Amino acid sequence: MRIALVGHGKMNRAVAELAAAQGHVIQTVIGGAENVGGAALTRERLAGSEVAIEFTRPDQAPANLIALAGLRMPAVCGTTGWLARLPEISEAVIAHGSALLHSANFSTGVQLFLRGARDLARQFAGQPGFAGFVVETHHAQKLDAPSGTALRLQAALREGDPGRAYPVTSIRGGFAPGTHEVVFDAPFETIRLEHVARGRQAFAAGAIQAAEWIQGRQGVFTFEQMLFGEAP
Ligand SMILES: NC(=O)c1ccc[n+]([C@@H]2O[C@H](COP(=O)([O-])OP(=O)(O)OC[C@H]3O[C@@H](n4cnc5c(N)ncnc54)[C@H](OP(=O)(O)O)[C@@H]3O)[C@@H](O)[C@H]2O)c1
């Protein structure tokens, strides 16, 4: 694949490294300074690219995705914190016959963890002796809190156990690429289910897999749909 990288921060640098190791070509890299409001996303700048992988900032992703849709450039977006704008972005993707695959978490392990958490929550439904809550920990630079994955986790838990709210506590500090923990706590016992990302490679691998999958497709998809054929 010939890939355009939109954003060249921690995530897209991990994508570049893994993509090169897998024999893909990074056709172009579009950085923040040149691309305010998606200004650098032009036909000329993307010439030769087959797919764009977008990891930027929550306030920048919507303009980038709308510009990529206008160019009918299939896009994989991992930026978090912009989902309130999804209806408008989906409209642009569909109107132009383009394709977008987005996810707050491109780790296959996390997607399996979300399904496992939902199933575990089902067991706790109707057990008032336990409190259920989520703790998520990320590096100090992460802009959004709670993380997009924590919100997905909360939704999955509520789906399995609608009687509990599953509040989220967010911790920001240090260098952790992402840890999500579900805790069921009773006065004399605790059950924990935890996913720990040990590096950004897990997310990069999923984003590259998604870039391959989206080739030749039209419409708006999630990584979950790609993996499981449905939302978790
Ligand atoms: N989905 C997943 O699996 C996953 C995994 C990890 C992180 N994330 C999310 O992915 C996003 C990026 O994370 P990161 O760790 O790579 O952040 P980062 O290291 O801060 O990098 C963000 C990069 O985006 C660039 N940028 C900002 N606006 C831009 C624009 N309009 N066009 C092009 N580039 C632009 C910045 O460049 P300048 O510094 O030049 O402005 C910066 O290099 C965050 O929202 C994070 O939460 C998602």
The ligand as an SDF file (V2000), in Angstrom:
LIG
                    3D

 48 52  0  0  0  0  0  0  0  0999 V2000
   -7.1860    4.8240   18.0360 N   0  0  0  0  0  0  0  0  0  0  0  0
   -6.1160    4.3870   18.6890 C   0  0  0  0  0  0  0  0  0  0  0  0
   -5.8180    3.1810   18.7340 O   0  0  0  0  0  0  0  0  0  0  0  0
   -5.2390    5.4030   19.3610 C   0  0  0  0  0  0  0  0  0  0  0  0
   -4.0540    5.0120   20.0180 C   0  0  0  0  0  0  0  0  0  0  0  0
   -3.2450    6.0130   20.5710 C   0  0  0  0  0  0  0  0  0  0  0  0
   -3.6170    7.3550   20.4610 C   0  0  0  0  0  0  0  0  0  0  0  0
   -4.7950    7.6710   19.8400 N   0  0  0  0  0  0  0  0  0  0  0  0
   -5.2100    9.0640   19.6090 C   0  0  0  0  0  0  0  0  0  0  0  0
   -4.5680    9.5020   18.4280 O   0  0  0  0  0  0  0  0  0  0  0  0
   -4.3570   10.9110   18.4850 C   0  0  0  0  0  0  0  0  0  0  0  0
   -2.8730   11.2160   18.2510 C   0  0  0  0  0  0  0  0  0  0  0  0
   -2.1150   10.6290   19.2750 O   0  0  0  0  0  0  0  0  0  0  0  0
   -0.5260   10.8060   19.3190 P   0  0  0  0  0  0  0  0  0  0  0  0
   -0.1020   10.0880   20.5420 O   0  0  0  0  0  0  0  0  0  0  0  0
    0.0920   10.4890   18.0100 O   0  0  0  0  0  0  0  0  0  0  0  0
   -0.4490   12.4170   19.5730 O   0  0  0  0  0  0  0  0  0  0  0  0
    0.7860   13.3860   19.3390 P   0  0  0  0  0  0  0  0  0  0  0  0
    2.0750   12.6880   19.5740 O   0  0  0  0  0  0  0  0  0  0  0  0
    0.4890   14.6280   20.1040 O   0  0  0  0  0  0  0  0  0  0  0  0
    0.7130   13.7090   17.7830 O   0  0  0  0  0  0  0  0  0  0  0  0
   -0.3020   14.4530   17.1770 C   0  0  0  0  0  0  0  0  0  0  0  0
    0.3010   15.0150   15.9130 C   0  0  0  0  0  0  0  0  0  0  0  0
   -0.7460   15.5790   15.1350 O   0  0  0  0  0  0  0  0  0  0  0  0
   -0.1950   16.6930   14.4640 C   0  0  0  0  0  0  0  0  0  0  0  0
   -1.2750   17.5600   13.9980 N   0  0  0  0  0  0  0  0  0  0  0  0
   -2.0490   18.4060   14.7090 C   0  0  0  0  0  0  0  0  0  0  0  0
   -2.9470   18.9900   13.8950 N   0  0  0  0  0  0  0  0  0  0  0  0
   -2.7150   18.5040   12.6480 C   0  0  0  0  0  0  0  0  0  0  0  0
   -3.2990   18.7200   11.3890 C   0  0  0  0  0  0  0  0  0  0  0  0
   -4.3050   19.5810   11.1910 N   0  0  0  0  0  0  0  0  0  0  0  0
   -2.7970   18.0460   10.3260 N   0  0  0  0  0  0  0  0  0  0  0  0
   -1.7610   17.1960   10.4610 C   0  0  0  0  0  0  0  0  0  0  0  0
   -1.1620   16.9570   11.6280 N   0  0  0  0  0  0  0  0  0  0  0  0
   -1.6450   17.5960   12.7210 C   0  0  0  0  0  0  0  0  0  0  0  0
    0.7270   17.3360   15.4740 C   0  0  0  0  0  0  0  0  0  0  0  0
    1.6900   18.0870   14.7850 O   0  0  0  0  0  0  0  0  0  0  0  0
    2.1820   19.4980   15.3670 P   0  0  0  0  0  0  0  0  0  0  0  0
    2.8330   19.1570   16.6690 O   0  0  0  0  0  0  0  0  0  0  0  0
    3.0770   19.9560   14.2920 O   0  0  0  0  0  0  0  0  0  0  0  0
    0.9280   20.3130   15.5360 O   0  0  0  0  0  0  0  0  0  0  0  0
    1.3370   16.1020   16.1470 C   0  0  0  0  0  0  0  0  0  0  0  0
    2.5380   15.7130   15.5240 O   0  0  0  0  0  0  0  0  0  0  0  0
   -4.8970   11.3440   19.8520 C   0  0  0  0  0  0  0  0  0  0  0  0
   -6.2360   11.7820   19.6900 O   0  0  0  0  0  0  0  0  0  0  0  0
   -4.8640   10.0640   20.6780 C   0  0  0  0  0  0  0  0  0  0  0  0
   -5.8240   10.0670   21.7130 O   0  0  0  0  0  0  0  0  0  0  0  0
   -5.5910    6.7300   19.3070 C   0  0  0  0  0  0  0  0  0  0  0  0
  1  2  1  0
  2  3  2  0
  2  4  1  0
  4  5  1  0
  4 48  2  0
  5  6  2  0
  6  7  1  0
  7  8  2  0
  8  9  1  0
  8 48  1  0
  9 10  1  0
  9 46  1  0
 10 11  1  0
 11 12  1  0
 11 44  1  0
 12 13  1  0
 13 14  1  0
 14 15  2  0
 14 16  1  0
 14 17  1  0
 17 18  1  0
 18 19  2  0
 18 20  1  0
 18 21  1  0
 21 22  1  0
 22 23  1  0
 23 24  1  0
 23 42  1  0
 24 25  1  0
 25 26  1  0
 25 36  1  0
 26 27  1  0
 26 35  1  0
 27 28  2  0
 28 29  1  0
 29 30  1  0
 29 35  2  0
 30 31  1  0
 30 32  2  0
 32 33  1  0
 33 34  2  0
 34 35  1  0
 36 37  1  0
 36 42  1  0
 37 38  1  0
 38 39  2  0
 38 40  1  0
 38 41  1  0
 42 43  1  0
 44 45  1  0
 44 46  1  0
 46 47  1  0
M  CHG  2   8   1  16  -1
M  END
$$$$
